[in-house]
Every structure is written in structure tokens, then in C-alpha cells.
Amino acid sequence: MKHTIDVCFSPAMLPMYDYKGAVVVVIDVLRATSSMCVAFEHGVRSIVPVATLEESLAFRSKGFLVGAERKGERVEGFDLGNSPFSFMDESVRDRDIALTTTNGTQAIKAAEGAASIAIGSFLNLDALCEWLKKQDRNIVLLCSGWKSAFNLEDTLLAGAVCDRLDGLFGFTDHRDAAIAAKCLYQVAQNDLLGFLENSSHRHRLANLHIEEDVAFCLVPNQTAVVPVLVDGALVAAK
Ligand code: 3SL
């Protein structure tokens, strides 16, 4: 039987989707899911996504590194923020990390109850698509958005996945979201950075002088790692 692929533009909309038997791919291009891919590429053993600062901090006594981002910045007192560059350090190798971010880790929590949860970004685009082809399930691409609102960059990645997989998977009856995401990606694909010129989160990050993070997170296929959630922790899929 042909499986379906669909796009959910916000975690707030996820309850309207039939996701419980599906693979949910959580997408937060700027920057949480991109940083997670970088972390595993640099040897991190596991990442426990948590909702609050307190939950993250509590993992320190268990030997974890603790990470927290709020308003785009590392929260004082935490080892790590949410820049992909902060996960490129030897000090993260073989470590377990607890992480909370404004939207990305919240979206992962929202997807709990799915048959499986994977992490997507431009950085692991081709590897993710290859992994998805092997899953014998419907797929829901969940955009983290910004505080429940639509955003462009997550939609572009969802569109890129649809663009690569729609010959293999059928769009669902509620297919407009997948069609829209794919069309948007096809318009933007040759200049993702330029397309996002006026996007809200690119501006938020530019105000923090971290435009290099934005450019980095839009470069496809920098890793073959596909992080998946197993017993509450993200690990690299075998
Ligand atoms: O919302 C999130 O999860 C973050 O990726 C936001 S930020 O890029 O760190 O500002």
C-alpha cells in the first residue's frame, strides 16, 4: 500500500492530523533541529529534549551537559545554547545533553504519541529522505514555526522533502499543505538565503549578529545522521 506524506505548519495544528501511527519529522531549520544534526555529527551520544529551563538544569546532576535557548540566546548558567557552531566542539563528544529551546524542543514534545519521531534539517536532507523511504508508515512533516505561528524556513525544508519523495508517497486527502510547501521550495531552491531575506526569524537572528548561523543552516547535506527519538532521548538512527 502506498503511504502518505503531509505537512503540518505548526505544533498547534498537529492534533488535527492523523499522526499517531505515522513517522513525525520535526523541523526547526533555524536553529534547533539543525544544531541537533551538527551535535550528532560531532559525536554527541544523546539529546534529551525538554520543555523548561528547570527540567534541563536538573539533568546536570546526572552527568549531562545542559543547554537552553531563549530569545535566540544561550541562557546564563547553561553549558550550551542553540548555535550549531557551539556543538562543533570536542567537549561534546560522547556526552549526553539535555536541551530546551523556544520552539524546536516543544515541537518534539508535541509529537509524542507518534509511531516514531525523527529530526530533519537541510543539513541531513538526503539522509533523512533515504531513511524515510525505508519506514513503512505515513509521514507527517511537522514545522516547529515560531510560537505556534507559520514560518517560511521550516516550510521550505518540508517542501524539499515532499519534492524528493512525492513520487514514492501519495499526498493525503488534506494535501494542500504538502502541495504549498513543495511549490514554495521549488520557487526558493536556487537561493534559499535570498528567499528568506525578509523572513521574521532571519531578522530576529540578524539582530543578534548571528547571520552566519542562518547561512550555515541552509546548506544541504552536511551530515548523513538522522536523529530519532528512543525512550525520550534523541540518538543517531542506526
Ligand atoms: O525556537 C527554537 O527552537 C530555536 O531554534 C530558536 S533560535 O534559533 O535559537 O532563536
Residues whose N, C-alpha, C, O or C-beta is under 5 A from the ligand:
A	BS01	3SL	D28 L30 R31 A32 E69 K71 G72 N82 T101 T102 N103 G104 T105
